[in-house]
Structures are given as structure tokens and as C-alpha cells.
Amino acid sequence: MTIIDHTHLARLDLNLLVAFDVLLTERHVTRAAARLGLSQSAMSHNLGRLRELFGDELFVRGEGGMRPTPRAQALSAQVRSALAGIQATLQASAPFDPARDERRFRVAVYDEMEIALLPPLLERLAGLSSKVRIDVRPFAPAEVPDLLDAAELDLAIGLLGEGRAHHKRRVVCAGDVYLCLFNPRADDPSAPMTAERYAGLPHVRISSREALEDDIDAALAKRRLKRHIAVSTPHAVGVPYLLSRLGAVATLRRSVALAAAETLGLATAEVPLVLARSAVSMLWHASHDHDPAHRWLHDEILQVARGLMPPA
């Protein structure tokens, strides 16, 4: 059991921790002041008190704003967790009601999954008369831990690792299979998709998923086959629209390919290669665990994912 030093804590103004967290997010005194409804001088005064409290500069001027010191970076997760815990305690007596409570969630979605996951998720939320707003953010997997720690993201969905010690991860799809997606007006959808036919078609390569594209090339090379790349793009979301005008093929997750085929009248076929399956996961900051709104959103995403993909 943790012993609370009430005498010491009584000297602490909780608003200083709020100011610290906002400064971490904004990296600018004026913007942080505006976000809290304070004057710039009041925020500067808070920064001075924070420096005295922690015995460190915490933020130093740099290109583009204030850069946190190593001490501030080390404190960031602990302070955010403490503030989130206090907030969750205050909200615990009021269950989250998506039809009444307005919340905004900043969610990073691996762009291939936007095609399959977002439309049915938003349709499901609309059916609940939800007032929840989803802001989809672009991301690179390596940036996710920092974005979660800086409170610039509430949740990430994609090919993600475990994150840091204060992050939580849940697999929503243990390993979706892949399908070929192509234009049936440009290639006979009834013909068997052999490895030779697959290699002979022009391909759309999605450069943001380099590991899978390399696996495809390696599997073809084992059969002494090589494909022709007609176009390379980092954005999987636009690939079905390219295929609707091109006589080419792309290799996409089954859930993504089926959703795109239904929407745009494209055709699918089994990939004539053995490709490794990769898990799609959700990653979030552990400080959200006690927030009923976050728990609700996670459950809604899992419900939608189970309807689209093999369960984890």
C-alpha cells in the first residue's frame, strides 16, 4: 500500500501539473496559455514554479518552440498517468453515453485498414446515434509511441508492436489472409489465378508496407518468376481507384479487398503464393484504461473487426 505524504502534497498546486502537460503538448508558452485560458505572463509564471518544483529547466527554447529536457521527457508519462487517473476518478460516477456525450478521438489507422474498418465503424456509431467524433490521423508506426505520450493520439490501429511499458496493446486481427484485387473488365475473373498469371500482370506496389512487398518478390523468385511494377504508391487507400482504371493487380488484405471489390465492382482471387500473416493491433496509453469513453470505443472497434476479419 502506498503511503501518501499529505503534508508534502498539500504544497503542490495541481494546476501546475496541468500546465506542465499542456506545455508538453503545445511546446509553446503562448499556445499553452491560450489553451488553458490564461495570459502569457501567467503561464510563464507557472513554468517558473514548475522549474523550481522539479529543479530543472524542463523546457528550453529551440527551433519551432520549446523543447522538453530529458527530465521533462522522463516525467511526461508519470504526470499524464496521474492526471488521467484523477480525471477517470471524477468521471467514474457518470457512465459514458455515446448518444449524449460529445467526445473527440484522434485515431491513427494504417491506411489499408481505413478501407475495411472505418466505413462499418462509422456506420455502427451512426446507428447508435453517437455524438462521438473520429479524427483520423496519418502516422508512421515508429512515431506512434511518441504521439501517444504527447497526447496527440488517443489510439493507433495497425501493424504495431508492444510499445512502451506504459502503453497497452490488443490484437484485433491475428492474421488476415491476402487476396488479389483487379479490374474484371481488364482481365478475365474466371481464369485461375496461377503464379504465372499473377506474375504476368502489371502490379500496383504499396511502398508503405515494404516487408509484404518484399515477401511477394521473394516467393515469386523461388518459382523463378518476376513481376512488373506498373506503379508504386505509399497510400493503400487510393489503390482500388487506380485498379478501377488500370489493367493491373494489387495484393491486399482479404477484408480490404472484399470491401473495395463490393464498392467499386472489382474482382478478387486467391493469391497463388504463401505469404506470412501479420497481426493488426490497437495501441493506446495506459492512462486511458479507466476512462469509460475509451473502453467503449475499444469495444466498438473490436466488434466491427470481428465481423470483418478472423478473430484474434
N, C-alpha and C positions, 0 to 999 in steps of 0.2 A: 504494500500500500504506500502510495506517495504521500509524504508529509508536506503540507502546504505551509510555507512561511508567510503567514498573513501580514505580519508587520512589514516585511520587505516589499510584498506585493502592493500594499496599501500606498506606497510611494510612487507606484507606476501608474501613469495615465494611459489607459487602454487606447486612447486616440492616437498615441504615438506609434503603436504597432500598426494601426490602420494607415497612418501617414507613411510609415516605412513600406508597407505592402503596395500602396499606390505609387510611391516613388519607384519601386522595383518595376512596376508595370509601365509607367509612363516615361521613366528615365529623363524627366524634365520637371523642374520645380513649378513653373507657371502652369503647365498642363495638369500636374498633380493637384495644385491648388484649386484650379477650376473644377476638377472632378469632385473635390470634396466641398466645394462652395466656400473656399477660404480665400483670403487675399494672399498675394505672393509673399508678403512680409511675414504673415502668419505661418505659411508653410516653411519658409526659411528658418523661422524661429523653432518650428518643430524639428527640422533637420538638425539644428544646433543641439537641441535637447537629446535627440537620438544619438548624436556623436558622443555626447557626454555620458549617456547611459551605457553605451556599448564600448566606449574607449577606443573608437575607430572612426576614420573619416567616412566610412560606409559608401559614400558616393563622391566621385571626383569628376571634374569637367573633362569631357573628351569630345571627339568628333560626333556631332549629331545629338549631343545631350550629356546626361550624367551617366557615368559608368560605375556599376557596383564594384566595390572592392572584394577581394577574396573573402573577407569576414562577412560582408553583406550577402554574398552568394551562399555562404555556409549557413547563414541564419534564415535564408528565404523560405526553405521548405518547412522549418520548425514554426516560424511565425505564421505562415499561411495555414498550416495544420491547426495551430492554436485558434486562429480567428475562425476557421471553418467549423471547428468544434463548438465554439461559443455560438456561432450562427445556427448550427444544427440544433443545439440545445434550446435556443429560443424558438425555433420553428417546429420543434418536435410535437408541441401540443396542437399544432394546426396542420392536419394531413394535407398533402398536395392534391388539389382538384384541377386537372388539366382543362376542364371546361370553364373554370372560373379564374384560375391564377395565370397571369401572364408571365412567362419566363422565356428567356432567350438563351439558346445553347449554341455555342460555337463548336462545330464538329468538323474534323478533318477526315475526309473519306478518300481512300485510294481510288483514283478516278475511274478505274474499270468497274468498281463496285457502285459507283453513282448510277450506272445504267440499271442494275438489277435491284439494288436495295432502296434507293431514295424514293422512286415513284410509289411503290407499295407502302413504304413507311409513311409518306406524307398523306397517302390516301387513307391509311388506317387512322392517322391523327385527325384528319378532317372528319372521319366517321364518328369520332369521339367528341366532335365539336370543340376540339382542343384550341386553346388560345396560345399554345406554345409556338415559338418561332425558332426555326432551324437555320443557322447561318453556316453554310458550307465554306470551309477554308482550304486553300491549296497547301500542300505540305510535302516535304521530303522525309522519309522515315527517320533519318538521322537527326532531324530537327525536333521531332515530337517531344522528347523528354524536356528540352529547354522551353518549348512552347507551353507545355503543361505546367511547369514550375513557374513560369512568368504569368500564369493565368490568362494567356492569350488563346488557349484552347480549353474546352471542357472535356472533350472526348476525341479520340482518334480511332478510326476503323481502317484496318489494312493489314499488310504483311509486316507485323510488328513483333519485336522481341519482348523480353520481360520488363524493360525499362529500368528505373532505379528502385532503391529499396522502398521509397515512399509512393510508388506507383502500383496500381492494380491492373491485372490483365485477365481477360476472359476470352477463350476461343469461341467464336460464333459459328465457324465453319472449319471442321477438322481437315478438310481437303477436297475441294471441288474438282471434278474431272474437267477436261477441256474438250471443246468442240471446234470444228472448222465452221466458220461463218463466211458465206459467199453469196453472190448475186445469182439467183436461179435463171435469170434472163441472159446471163453471160456464160453459164456453164450448166451442163445437164445435172439436175439434182438427183436423178435416179441412177446415175452411173456410180459404181462402187468407188469409194474414196481410198484407193490404194496408195501406198507410199510413193510410187512412181507418179501417179496423177497429182498427188499433193505437192511433190517437189516440182512438178512441171508447171504449176500455176504461179502467176505473179503473187507475191506476198506483201502484206502490209505488216511492217515490223513496228512494235511498240517499244521504243528505246528506254522508257522509264522502268521496264521490267527486264533488264538485261539478262538476269540469271535464266529466266524461262526461254528467252530467245536463243541464248547460247545452248541450252539443253536441246532445243529443236534442231539446231545446226549439228550438234554432236550426234544425235540419234539418226539423222539423215546420213551423216558421214559414215556411220557404222554400216550402212547399206550401200555405201559408195554413191550417194546421191547428194546433190547440192541444189538449194532453192535460189530463185531470183527475187531479190527485194525490189519491188516496184516503188515503194515509198516508205519512209521511216518517219514516225511521229512520236512525240512523248505523251500524247494525250489519247488515252483509250476511248474516252467519251465520243470523240469525233470519228472513230474508225467505222462504225456501222454506216454513217452517212457517206464516207468515202466509198464503201463497198456497194452502196446503192447506185453508184455511178460508174464503178470500175469492174472489170472482169478479173477480180483478184480475190484472195482468200486471206483471212486473219484467224489466228488461234486464240480463242477467248474462253474464259471460264464458262462452264455449262449454263449456269444461271444467267450470266451476262449475255451469252449468245442466244439463248432462248428468248429472253426479253427483247433483244434487238431484232430478232427474226420476226417476232409477233408484231412489233411496232412498224417495221419498215418493209415487211414482205420479203425478207431474206431467207436463205436456206441454210440448214445445218447438216453436218455429217460427223461421224466419229473421227477423231484424229488417229491416223494409222501408225502411231508411234506410242511408245511407253514413256510418259512424262511424269516427273515427280509431282506429287500433290503438295500444295503449300497451304498452311492454315491462315485463315483470316481471323484477326483478333480485335477486341476493343481494349484500349488502354486509357486509364484516367488517373488523376491524382487521388491518393487515398483520403485526402481531406473531404472528398465529396461523398464518402461512404454513408454518412449519417444524414444526408440531405434526401428527403423523400422524393423530391422532384427528379434528382439524378437517378435514384433507384428506379423510379417509374420509367424514365426514358430508356435505361438499360434493358428493362424487361420488355418494352415495346419493340426495341431493335431485335432482341433475341427471338421474339415471337415471329416477326417478319422473316428473319434469317432462316428460321426452322422451316418455313414454308417454301423457301427458295432453294436451299442447299442441304446436303447431307448433314445431320446433326453432329455436334461436336461430341 
